Amino acid sequence: MKLNPLDDRIVVSPLSAEETTSGGVILPDSAKEKPNKGKVVAVGPGKLRDDGERMPPAVKKGAVVFYGKYAGTEVKVAGDEFKILRESDVLAVEE
């Protein structure tokens, strides 16, 4: 199954959270923070402006992005977890 986001939405595959601290302590699942970094797997066509033209998205497929901890909607498709975000929910793109 393939996800096709609409308008200015993007589909992100969250990257796993840190499993150990900088001191080497292994964190249990209950202590791990929600991931706020992921890889873009699909991008919508862009936001529709008032004049009917589409603004092309600034985020490209394959980019690694940072987003807010509670941003977007979590979905599960064919056993894989994804987040669907608006492009405006992206805080930064990793280069």
C-alpha positions as CSV (number, residue, x, y, z in Angstrom):
1,M,0.0,0.0,0.0
2,K,1.3,3.5,-0.9
3,L,0.4,6.7,0.9
4,N,-0.2,9.8,-1.2
5,P,-0.4,12.9,1.0
6,L,-2.7,15.7,0.0
7,D,-1.9,19.4,-0.3
8,D,1.0,20.5,2.0
9,R,1.2,17.3,4.0
10,I,4.2,15.0,4.2
11,V,4.6,11.4,5.3
12,V,7.5,10.7,7.7
13,S,9.0,7.5,8.9
14,P,10.1,8.2,12.5
15,L,13.7,7.3,13.3
16,S,14.1,5.3,16.5
17,A,14.7,7.1,19.8
18,E,17.9,6.8,21.7
19,E,18.2,3.5,23.5
20,T,21.1,4.5,25.8
21,T,22.2,7.7,27.5
22,S,25.5,9.3,26.9
23,G,26.8,7.5,30.0
24,G,25.9,4.1,28.6
25,V,22.8,3.5,30.7
26,I,20.1,1.5,28.7
27,L,16.7,3.1,28.8
28,P,13.5,1.1,29.3
29,D,10.7,1.7,26.9
30,S,8.8,3.8,29.5
31,A,11.7,6.2,29.8
32,K,12.2,6.8,26.1
33,E,11.1,10.0,24.6
34,K,8.9,10.1,21.5
35,P,11.1,10.5,18.4
36,N,11.1,14.0,16.8
37,K,13.2,13.1,13.8
38,G,12.3,11.2,10.7
39,K,12.9,10.5,7.1
40,V,10.4,11.9,4.5
41,V,8.9,9.1,2.5
42,A,6.2,11.0,0.5
43,V,5.4,14.6,-0.2
44,G,2.1,16.2,-1.3
45,P,1.7,18.5,-4.3
46,G,1.8,21.6,-2.3
47,K,-0.5,24.1,-0.6
48,L,-3.3,25.6,-2.8
49,R,-3.2,29.4,-2.7
50,D,-6.2,31.7,-3.0
51,D,-5.5,32.3,-6.6
52,G,-5.7,28.6,-7.5
53,E,-2.0,28.1,-8.0
54,R,0.0,25.5,-5.9
55,M,3.0,26.5,-3.9
56,P,5.7,23.8,-4.4
57,P,6.8,22.1,-1.1
58,A,10.1,23.1,0.3
59,V,10.7,19.6,1.8
60,K,11.8,16.8,-0.6
61,K,11.4,13.1,-0.4
62,G,14.3,11.4,1.3
63,A,15.1,14.4,3.6
64,V,15.7,13.9,7.3
65,V,13.5,16.4,9.2
66,F,12.9,17.5,12.8
67,Y,9.3,18.1,13.9
68,G,7.5,18.9,17.2
69,K,7.0,16.2,19.8
70,Y,3.2,16.1,19.4
71,A,3.0,17.3,15.8
72,G,1.1,15.4,13.2
73,T,-1.0,12.2,13.2
74,E,0.4,8.7,13.8
75,V,-0.8,6.0,11.4
76,K,0.1,2.4,10.9
77,V,0.1,0.9,7.4
78,A,1.0,-2.7,6.6
79,G,2.7,-3.0,10.0
80,D,4.9,0.1,9.5
81,E,4.4,3.3,11.6
82,F,4.3,6.7,9.9
83,K,3.5,10.3,10.9
84,I,1.5,12.6,8.6
85,L,2.5,16.2,9.1
86,R,1.8,19.5,7.6
87,E,4.8,21.1,6.0
88,S,4.5,23.9,8.5
89,D,5.0,21.3,11.4
90,V,8.6,20.7,10.2
91,L,11.0,22.6,12.4
92,A,14.3,22.0,10.5
93,V,15.8,19.9,7.7
94,E,19.1,18.1,8.4
95,E,21.8,18.6,5.8
